[in-house]
Amino acid sequence: MSIVLRTAEANVFGRMSRMLPLAGITGTRTSYIPYTGQLHVDALAAQMSISPDAVRARMHPCVQRPNKLHECADWYGTPVPRRWLASRERRISPEGLKRSPYHRAIWMMRALPYCPETLQTLICDCQVCGSALTWEGARSVMRCETCDASLADQEAPSLSTDLHEDARALADLVSHDELVRNRACLRLPDVFRSWEGGDAFQAVVELGIIAFQPVALKGCTRWKRLNRGDVSDISATELVGGYRFMATWPSSLEQLLKHVVPGRTGVKRDLWGRLGKYFDPTAPATPLRDLIRQEVPRILPQLGLPFRSNQCAAVGASRGGDTASASEAAARFGVDKGVIGRLIRSPDCLVAKHPGRSGLSLLHLDSVEGALSRWRATATAQECARALGAPAHCIDALCEAGLLARVQDRDVRLLTEGKDAFDRADLESLIETLTRLPLTTGAEEPVALHRAMIGELHPDAWAVAVSGLLSGAVCVRGRRSNAEAPLAGLYVDFSEMRQAMLPVRSRPLPELSISCQAAANLLGVSIAVTSGAVQAGLLPGCKSAARVDIRLTDLEAFHQDHILAQEVLRNFGIRAQDFAASMRSHGFKPTAHVYNTYFWRRGDAVQILP
């Protein structure tokens, strides 16, 4: 971001947001460019008169890592949790800016609260006016965007001198230079030398919490914040403590385990507060998790300590044979214990069940493995909707039309808790067929399929549309190559689609409720419009859980009684301001005004629209 801001400043653009549209970047937050701007590398390079490789090297795209709790970003060739990178706020070291007037990449690392060059604590607020420093409004690397005060002249506390050497060493693990990262890993004990620098730094953060946290409940709170990606309260002292914990491995782990009180509840409590998260069956697969699971069972017997904690069941010996408890099965197959617990009601999977508050249920491993494999070969209605680009409440209609297959397997129904599951192979086959539909030419200007389907409220409408596309009754006039789902990228003739929808419009709507967002998508408006209609009492809504549900019949009545500016612009090309002025000039008033949206009666609008 620094190089973009310095280019904008040098060319008198004022803000980066005024320069980026010249590179073809619109509709994206300025601060998200390093993560989402890979498609605009050449344009950015040309705009800033530098090589595309120099721009590409400063991008941090998301990288796929199996079984990770959070998505990771490519930090100059090493993976780090995406939430650990500061996107919006500017974190600066005044002394660093005084030495050289540019923003250091390492300052973006939220888990590093100091500058490894100056060993000053990073600040993200102007000390003159108190305003937060952000990339969105920044006009200069060296100045506050609110009061224009010099950031280099401000003050920030420095780290204690006894932390300096290790603070610099651990920061090298996430250096932008790969050689520096590799040398930093080689300074660690043998077990860490083959790790990625980002994995080693993540271990430093977690081990720092382990080394400094109090036992039991307070420690759990720290883990919860860390699992959410919140590293705002990590201190330099904790980071150095975590680095020293790694540097003295495994003796540091042995010293930690010696605090476990033999034969008392403290065993479970201490392991849960400090190391228990690594023995949870759903813990994300990280090098540190695997190392701790390997070392703890080895160290505890050597120290003469009990090995009875439930959290250690993931690394304990199985009961042998072809049976296992729910905890052991969950650890073996890499799923949550609650998922395995649903199979206790399956006569094929359950071997024996011992009653009582702490009773043990034994499951047949082969049956459990078969049930899980069949379950993983299915997709929920929401997954089908996202993969196809169709509304979720229409998936049942696609199934009734023979386009998808509903899975009736008893164990799968138990694993989905009675929710409908659909065959993933059929879903992938349908997606493949839709992506291979031939393109044809037509006389009229094609429109996006989603736009042609606006106002079609019946769930059968999408089943008819997909069937028409497959049969050729509705021709594909174009296809957007970067669409996230096949239906989202198709273009069709508006008249052909309307003709195909005629039989559906005469069918009565089913008693079905959908979310406010789904209702907004059907009407081609934002969720603020439908939620505003509910708030104004124009559209009945029923609050359930954390959302408001709307019945399709109520949505149809609202659509027949009211017309919105978005529909007028879409169908007649009349802007909202002109439409409102015309309605008022004819003596018509809106029925409600919520969230800057006017709701007009359709009967009134018909009298003035062409």
Secondary structure as UniProt FT lines:
FT   HELIX           2..10
FT   TURN            11..12
FT   HELIX           16..19
FT   HELIX           20..23
FT   HELIX           30..32
FT   HELIX           33..36
FT   HELIX           38..40
FT   HELIX           41..48
FT   HELIX           52..56
FT   TURN            57..58
FT   STRAND          62..63
FT   TURN            66..67
FT   STRAND          72..75
FT   TURN            76..77
FT   STRAND          78..81
FT   HELIX           82..84
FT   HELIX           94..99
FT   HELIX           105..108
FT   TURN            110..111
FT   TURN            116..118
FT   STRAND          120..121
FT   TURN            127..129
FT   TURN            141..142
FT   TURN            145..147
FT   TURN            152..153
FT   HELIX           161..163
FT   HELIX           164..171
FT   HELIX           172..174
FT   HELIX           178..186
FT   HELIX           190..192
FT   TURN            193..194
FT   HELIX           197..212
FT   HELIX           217..227
FT   TURN            228..229
FT   TURN            232..233
FT   HELIX           236..247
FT   TURN            248..250
FT   HELIX           251..257
FT   TURN            258..259
FT   TURN            262..263
FT   HELIX           266..270
FT   HELIX           271..275
FT   HELIX           276..279
FT   TURN            281..282
FT   HELIX           287..302
FT   TURN            303..304
FT   HELIX           310..314
FT   TURN            321..322
FT   STRAND          323..325
FT   HELIX           326..333
FT   HELIX           337..342
FT   HELIX           343..345
FT   TURN            347..349
FT   STRAND          350..353
FT   TURN            357..358
FT   STRAND          361..364
FT   HELIX           365..376
FT   STRAND          378..380
FT   HELIX           381..388
FT   HELIX           392..394
FT   HELIX           395..400
FT   TURN            401..402
FT   HELIX           410..415
FT   TURN            416..418
FT   STRAND          421..423
FT   HELIX           424..435
FT   STRAND          447..448
FT   HELIX           449..452
FT   TURN            453..455
FT   HELIX           460..471
FT   STRAND          476..479
FT   TURN            481..482
FT   HELIX           487..489
FT   STRAND          490..492
FT   HELIX           494..505
FT   STRAND          513..515
FT   HELIX           516..523
FT   HELIX           527..535
FT   TURN            536..537
FT   STRAND          542..544
FT   TURN            545..546
FT   STRAND          547..551
FT   HELIX           552..561
FT   STRAND          562..563
FT   HELIX           565..572
FT   HELIX           576..585
FT   TURN            586..587
FT   STRAND          592..594
FT   TURN            595..596
FT   STRAND          597..601
FT   HELIX           602..606
FT   TURN            607..608
//
